[in-house]
Amino acid sequence: MSGNALTVASLDVSFGGLRALQGVSLEVADGSVHGLLGPNGSGKTTLLNAVCGFVRSSGDVRLFDQPLTHSSAHSRARHGLVRTFQNPKLVQHLTVGELLRMGEHGQGVRPWWVVAALPLRDRRARIRSQAHAEEVLELLGLDASLLPAAVHELPQGVLKMVDIARALMAQPKLLLLDEPSSGMSEEEIVRLRERLEELRRRGTTMLVVEHNLGLIGAVCDQVTVLNLGQKICDGPPAEVLARQDVIGAFLGTGSTAAH
């Protein structure tokens, strides 16, 4: 690893009189997997939204030293900042193949209906796009037979993996995952962990919001913990998860696995 893929400094987000984030700073090293933890309402998804430009913020956001603070969400996507969603915002009437094509050609840049209507220019382009989609699905442990399947027919666990595939089609410089294991069975979470570990081995830089502490401990190099919109601490997972202030923040929600 060398340098930081993402640098966030003194990030503030307010909704009316409510300060959702207060002076949050973190660094995600290039090639690392960085976990983001905290109880419900701690500001985790708000931080992702601010980094992606979906909500207004003050402070500094940089992707590989490229300042993004005043850039639109579309511009940030073009620079390689790509995310998934806790509740996947997938166009339900598309097939998996069409959705992946949308991720490849229009991630955050063009409306989905424009991308879906774009013809592939020639046979070679179609072959390349198909091969790319099959490669991404295989990387995530999914079969190419899914490509003609309708998105609305997919079970939740598969839907979450397809959303990750959509993001990977854009070849992101930084992949932001929002609660990737939510709605998954224990067996599916084990497979998700294996796939995230494989992405890590391949050098994919990730910032992962997650409530499953076992998953965080298995795949993350560093962890940042938020509570009530402020950063409590960051460091290696084993050290962070043993801290009394972190344990207290989670116990305050009634469970050490709360999010």
N, C-alpha and C positions, 0 to 999 in steps of 0.2 A: 504494500500500500504506500502511496505517496501523495501527500497533500489532502485537502478536503474536497469532497464532491459537493457538500452543502455546508454553508455557514449561515447561521441565523443569529443575529445580534440584537438584543434589546427589543424583542418583538412585542408589540402591544396591539390588542384588538378590543374594541368596545362596541357593544350593541346598546345604543341609548346611554343610559347611565350605568350599565353593567360592564365592568372590565373583565372580559373573558380570558384574556392573556395579559400578564403584567411583566414586562421586561424579561421575556424568556430568551435564553441564548443556548444554542447547541451547535455541535460540529459533527458531521458525518464523514468519516474518512473514506477516501476513494477505495473501492473494493471491499468495503466492510458491510456488515448487517447491523443496523442500529435500531434498538427497540425503544418504543415510547409507551410508557406505562402510566397508569393513574386511575383512580376511582371514577365513577360516573360524574360528569360535570367538571372534570379537572382541566379540560381544554385540549384534549388530544386531537380530536377531529378538527376543532377550530384551528389548531396549529397547522395541520395538513392543508386546510382550506386557505389559510393565509399564505403558506409557502407556494401553493399553486395559483394564487391570485384570485381565488373565488370570493374572498372577503377582503375588505379594506383593512390595512394594517399600517402601523408605523414601526420604524426600526430598519434593519438591513437584512436582505435575503440575497445570497450569492450562490450561484451554481458554478463550480470551478472558477471562482473569482469573477465571474460575469455578474454584474449587478442586475438584479431582477425586481427590486423593490417597486419600481414605478412601471413595470411591464404588465401587459394584460395576460390573462390566463392563456390565451391562444399563443402569445409570444413565448411564454414560459414552456408550453408544450413543444413548440418548435425548437427550443433550446435543449430539449431532451428530458424535461421534467414530466413524468407520466405517473398517474395514480389509478388505483382501484377504489372501490367504494364498499362500505360496510353492507349496504343494501345495493347490490349491483344495478347500476342505471343502464341496463341493456335494452336495446330496442326489441321488444318482445316478438314482433312479427317477422324479424329477420331469421335467416338460418345461421348456424354457427359459422359457416364459411363466409357469409356476407358480413357478419359482425367482425370477424378477424380481418377481412379485407378493409373494413372501416378503420380498424386500429392501425393497419399498415399504412394507409394512404391519407387518413384524415384525422388522426388523433389530436383533438383539441384545435384543429385548424379550420375544417370545413364542417358544415351541418351534415348530419348522417344521411339526409335524403339526397344531398348532392353527391356524396361519396358513393352511395348505393347505385346511383344512376350513371356513374362514370363507366364507360366501357373500357375493358382492358384492350390496349391498342393492337396487340397481335398475339399470335399463338405462344410465342416465347414468353411474353409478359404473363400470360395466363399460367403457363407452366411454372414460371418462377414464383408467382404468388401462391399457387397451390403447394409447391414444395416448401415454401417458407411456412405456410400454415401447418402443414403436416409435421414439419420439424419442431415447431413450437408446441404443438399438441403432444408429440412424443416426449419432449423434454419434461412436460408436466404429467406424464403418465396417462395421457388420454389417447384414444384411438382415432385415426383419420376417418373412421366411419361416422364420427360425430358431425362432420362438415355439412352434410345436407339436413341435419336435424334442426327442427324449429327451436329457437331459444326458449319459448314459453313452455315447452314440454320437458325441459331439463329439471332434474331434482336439484335442491338447493346446493348440495355439496359440489355437484358437477358445475352448476352455474357459477359458483365462486371461483373454481379453477378456470373456467372459460373466461371469466373477467380478467384473471391474471394473464391468460393467453392473449387476450385483446391488447392489454398493455404492453406485453413483450413484443408483439408484432411491430410496435413503433420503435423498437431497438432503443429503449430509454438509456440515458446517461445516469439517471437516478429513478428508481422504482419506489413509489410510495404505496404501501399496502395498508388499507384501513380494515382492521379486524378480519383478516383472511380466514380465520378458523370459525367465525360465528356461523351457527346453523349447521356445522359439520358434526358427523358422528365421530366417536373415538377412533375408529378405523380410518376414516377420512383424514382426521388430524394427523395421524401417523404418516399417511402418504404425503400430506401437505408438508410436514417437517422434512421428509426425505427430499422432496422437490426443492424446497427452499435451501436445503444444504447443498444440493447439486448446483443451483443457481449461484450460490456463494462460491463454490469451487470454481465456477466458470468466470468469476469476477464481477457478477452483477451487484451493483451497489444498491442497498435497500434501506429504507426507513419504514419500520413496521410498527403500527399501532396494534396492540394485542392485549387480550385479557387472560390468555392461557399462559401462566407463568412457566409451565414445563416447556412449552414451545419456545418462549423467549429465551429460557436458559439454554436450550439446545442449539439454537441457530444464531444468536446475537453475540457480537463482539463487545458492544457497549450498550448501556441502557440509560435512558433519561427518564426520570419520574416527575410527573406534574401533579399538583394538588391545588384546587381552587385557583387555577390560572397561573400558578407560579411554579418555578422549578424547585424541587426539593433537593435533587442531587443527580449526578450521573457518574458512571464508572462501569467496571466489568459486572456482568449479571450476578455472579455469586456474592460479590461484595455489596452490591446495591440491595439485593433482596434480603440480606441479613441485617440491614440497618433498622433500628427501632423506629425511626421517624417514618420510614417507608412502610414497615409492618403496621404502624399505627394508622397511617392514611388508608390502607386497605381494610383494616379491621373496622375502621369507622363506617364502612359501607356494609359491614356484616359478613364479609367473606374475603379471604386472602386472594381469591381469584376474581374479584369484582373488577369492573372496567368502567 
